[in-house]
Amino acid sequence: MNKTRLNISIDYDLADFIKIYAQENRTTASEVITQFILGLKRRTHRQHTETIFADPNFSQALTEIHARIKDGSAQWHTFDEVFGE
């Protein structure tokens, strides 16, 4: 998809928050804003994304991890723990 530049003005505290949030989640402020706007567009046009459960093992694993995230029992690891040298 072609991209364009959009200049916006936001409060300093929101700008600081989005920068920290993006860094903690290994993404960019642009990507966070893009995903927010895309979600807004999908809700506005009623184009909700659907999870595809074609592979039963994938479906089961996705359902299990979703439940563990919701109940707080998921064990989180740092990026270096997972992909470190």
KALINGI-V333071 format. One record per backbone hydrogen bond with DSSP energy under -1.0 kcal/mol. NH is the residue of the N-H (numbers start at 1). CO is the residue of the C=O. If there is no record, write none. Layout:
# KALINGI-V333071
nh: {NH | NH}
co: {CO | CO}
This chain:
# KALINGI-V333071
nh: {15 | 16 | 17 | 18 | 19 | 20 | 21 | 22 | 23 | 24 | 25 | 26 | 27 | 32 | 33 | 34 | 35 | 36 | 37 | 38 | 39 | 40 | 41 | 42 | 43 | 44 | 45 | 47 | 59 | 60 | 61 | 62 | 63 | 64 | 65 | 66 | 67 | 68 | 69 | 70 | 71 | 73 | 74 | 82 | 83 | 84}
co: {11 | 12 | 13 | 14 | 15 | 16 | 17 | 18 | 19 | 20 | 21 | 23 | 22 | 28 | 29 | 30 | 31 | 32 | 33 | 34 | 35 | 36 | 37 | 38 | 39 | 40 | 41 | 42 | 55 | 56 | 57 | 58 | 59 | 60 | 61 | 62 | 63 | 64 | 65 | 66 | 67 | 68 | 68 | 78 | 79 | 80}
